Amino acid sequence: MNWEKFLEVLCKRGEYGLTSLETEVVMCLEETKCQTKNDLLQTYINSYSIIEDEAFTQRLKNIYRKFKITGKGHKLPQLHKYLTAKYIQYKNKDVFFSEIGLTYIYPNFPRDRFGKEIYNIINSENQENKKVDILQTFAPNLNDYFEHLIQCIQNDVQIRILLAWPYSEAAKLRENVLRRYTDNSIADEINIRDCVIANLETLEKIIKVLDKPQLLDIKLYDTLPSLAIYRAGNYMLAGLFVHGSLAVNTFQLELQLNASNQLIAHTLQNDFELMWQVSRRFYPDPHRNWRNDLKILFTS
């Protein structure tokens, strides 16, 4: 991306709130050198229209304020330095990712990293941060976090797990897609009904050893999810349900949910909450035959 395109994208960002006339001034800034105010004014006149010096000065003052250029001395060199630093970030592929919360993209699910994030919230003193959410059709890696989840509940961490109702049309559709498009070596092994039940059996074992099972909330859905989500506090991993692979085997977006720009964080969290609302609570009670309950969960 060149300098002009960078300035164009930057000026459209809502947080700066530039007017169209202020944007015209910014677009006259050169990449390689910081012009004097008179040079910048002449560039503006040549590029756009004649303007009085007083009006041009007022536009510059507004631009300095909106970009928070508040240091002592001449403001134009400070503005140029600020924009140059942003441009370097852009060219280095930072592209404001830190501001929207996207910190990394993994080629597949980072098992150890997510486990570390769970332990971070277990040891956190911030009670509002003590949350773990999982949204999957079935979670092939749930057993990896057996001990993590037990320790979560023992340390007052609220856990919410959303899985597909194994008798749903959505589960059947996902299974058919995986069997059709996934590598033949594992296609025949995919049985979402059995896999979800295996997840519930894992959760049943966790419930058996808990003093506070109310902190483990399980729901099943009868709809189509958009993303697989694994959240620990303000940390989230999101993977796609692609046709040819399990979601944990595709690339994972690593996100920080407390980013200054909440576009991605709000969208994903809202999607999880909507799924949670339309799902039905299910408790794999160790003291009853919950498999029969499972079959009729959405039939009444």
Buried (B, 14 or more C-beta within 10 A) or exposed (E): EEBEEBBBEBBEEEEBEBEEBBBBBBBBBEEEEBBEBEBBBEBBEEEEEEBEEEEBEEBBEBBBEBBEBEEEEEBBBBBBEBBBEBBEBBEEEEBBBBBBBBEEEBEBBBEEBBBEBBBBBBEBEEEEBBBBBBBBBBBBBBEBBEEBBBBBBBBEBBBBBBBBBBBBEBBBBBBEBBBEEBEEEEEEEBBBBEBBBBBBBBBBBBBEEBEEBEBBBBBBBBEBBEBBBBBBBBBBBBBBBBEEBBBBBBBBBBBBBEBEBEEBBEEBBEBBEEBBEEBEEBBBEEEEEBEEEBEEBBEE
